[in-house]
Amino acid sequence: MLLETEGEMLADYNAKTDVLSIKTAGEYGIENDRLIDKFMTRMQEQVSILSDERRLVEILEEALKTPRTDIIELKTDMLENGEKRWYRIHTSSIAGVEGYVTHIVGKITDIHEKKLLQEELRGKEKLDEITGWYNAEATKEQVNQILSSSGSHDIHAFILVDISDFRILAESLSEGVGDRILKEMTKKVSRGFKRSDILGRLSEDELVIFAQNIGSVHNLDALATMICHSTTMTLGQGCQAL
């Protein structure tokens, strides 16, 4: 009933045989069993130190030593054929009559869609509504992360763009035109930079571009020139906005 109504997967790992059994509910409520032979042996051999599954391996190793209950959320492809998905895994280890752990049972819940929604909402909180660039707080966070992991020979460019008299311009035009100008301007600038570069809006009329690994400081002039060309727009009767 649990499998059919909640879409859960039930797992049973046999410590003696090193076999993991996963029970799922298929179409029309028909149960499907999947057996993974030499489960822990394969996990310990194949999982790298930095992979998402490393934490799961560590939990299972501890659970084999003494009865315990754990909950973990991770993104893995071990349950679907090559597709990485988010799961919440509840595990409980069970000791036999001799006191040694003989089984680890668990409930596996697919939370992939929920996680994607959470990440989408979290991402929106970091983005400026008009430009789609990072907001001031997120820009600072992203740049600091890059700097903290950069080597002594890495050369990055930090470019601050101050839009002269933008507030006066926006107030003198009809409602929403200023926002549309800014949106179009930043769209043009975005085309000249890599996806890994950080584009942010610090305030109403201040933008920042953090270009990673530009190779040489001499390339900074070319980047600045490109930005100037991208931010030059003409309004109305040949009047340059910027």
N, C-alpha and C positions, 0 to 999 in steps of 0.2 A: 504493500500500500504506500509506503514511504517513497519507493522508487517511482511509482506511477504518478503520484500526486505532486511530489516536490521536485522531481527531476534530479534526484541525488544519485551518486554512485557510492556503493558500499565496497570497502576494501578489506581484505584479510591477508596479512603477511604471515607466512609460516616460517618461523626462525630456523626450524630444523631442516626443512627442505629448501629454503631460500626461494620460495615461490610466492608471488603476489597474485591474488585472485581479485578481480574487479568485477562487480556485478552491476549491470545497468538495466534499465527498462527500455525495451525496444518498442516497436510499433504494436499497437493493440495490447499493451501491457505485458508482452512476452519478455521474460527476462533473458538477458545475454550475459554470459560469463567470458571473461578474458583472463588468460593465465600468462604471467610473465615469469619465465624460468630464470634462475640465478639473478634475481632482481637486485639485491644489495651488492652482489659481486660486480655486476655491470655498472651500477651507479657509482660505486667507489672508484672504479677504473676509468670511467668515461667523464664524470663530472669534474670540471675544472674548478680551481679555487675561487674564481671570480664569477662563476655562473650562478643563476638564480636557484638552481637545484642544490647548490652546496649547503645551504642552510637546512634544507629538508634532510639531506644525508646526515648532517650533524645531529639533528633531532632524533632520527631513527636510530643512530648509533647509541645515543644516550638512553633511548627507550628500551633498547635491547639489554641494557645493564640492570635497569631497575624499573618496576612498574611506574608509569607516569602518564599524564595527559597533556597534550600540546595542541595549539592551533597556529596555523601558518597560512599566509597568503603568498602565492608565488605565481610567476608566469613561466609556463613550461610547455614543451611539445611532447612530453613522454606519454600523455594520455590520448592525444590525437595524432593522426598520421602526419607528422611534420609541421602541424599548425600550432604555433605558440598561443596559448590562451591563459587567462587568469583563473586560478582556482583557490578556494578556501578549503583547507584540509584539517580536519579534526582527527587526532590519533590518540589511541589509548593502548598501552601495552599490558598484556595479561601474563601473569606468572603461573606456572604449572604447580603440581603438588610438591615438587622438589624445590620450589622457590625460584627457579630460573624462568626468565621470560620465554614463552613459547610462541606467542602470537602478538601481532600488533594489528588491531582492528581500527578502521577509520571510516569517516564519511567525507566524501569529496563533492564539493558544490561548485558548479561552473558559475563564476561571477564576472565573466569577461565583459559582457555588455554593461554591467554596472560600473566596472572599473573604467571603461572607455568614457562613460558619461561623466564620471568624477574627474577624469583627466581633462576632459573637454571644458568642464565648468572651472576647474582650477586654472586652465590655460587662459580662459576668458578674463579671469580676475587679474591676470598679469599683462593684458593687452590694452592699449589705448583704443577707445571705441571708434575714433574717427580714422586714424591712420592704419590701425592694425599692427602697429609697431609695439614694442615693449613699453610699458609705462615707466615712470622714473624709478620706482622701487625695484621692479624686475630688471631694468637695465643695469642698475648698480649690482644686483645679485649675480647676473649673468657675467658681467665683466670681471667681477672679483673671482668668480669660479675659474675663468680662463687664466687670469693672472696668477692665481695660486698654483696652477698646474703647468705653467709655462717654464721653459728652460731659459738659461742665460743668453742663448743665441737667438731666441725667437724675437722677431720684430713685428710689433703690432702698430696699427694706426688708430689714434683716438681723434676724431674730427667733430668739432662742435659747430653746429649751424645755427646762427642767430638770424631769424627772419625779420629784417628791419621793418618797423611800422606795421607789422601784421595786424595788430589790434585795431589801429586806425583804419586800415584797409577793410577789415572785416566789418567794422561798425558802419562804414560808409556805404557798404553794399547791402543788397536785400538779404533777408534772413536766410541763413544756410549756405550762402554763396562762399563765404570765407572757409567753411568746413569743406566744401566741395573742392575748393582750390588746394587746400592743404592735403586732402586725400589724393588728388590727382598728382600733386607734386611728389609726395612720398612714394606713390606708385611708380613714378618714373625713376626716382633714385634707387628704389629697390632692385630694379632690373640690372643695375651695374655691380651688384655685390653678391657674394656667395651666400648660400643658405646658412652656413655656419657663422657668418658675420652677425654682429649684434646691432640692430637698428632700434633706436629708442626715442621717445618723446619725453623730454624732461619737464617742459612747461608749455604754456600756450604757444609761444613763438620760439622755442628752443628744441632743436633736434640733435641727436648724437649718433654717430656712426663709429663702431669699433670693428675695424677690419683686421682679421687675424692673418698672421704670417704673410706680410706683404713682400717679403724678400729683401727689400732695400729701402732705406729712407728716401731714396731718389724717386721711388714710385708714389710717394705721398703727393707730389705736385700733380701727377696724372689723376689721382683720385679726387683731389680738390677741384681740378678743372672739370672733371666729369660731373661732379655735384653741382657746380655753378651752371653748367649747361642744362642740367636736368631741372634745376629750380628756376630757370628763366621762363616766364610765361607772359603772354600778351593778352590784355583785356580790352574789350571795347574798341575804341578808335585808335589802335596802335599804341596804347598806353601800356608800358611795361609795369607789371605788378611787382616784380622782384628783380 
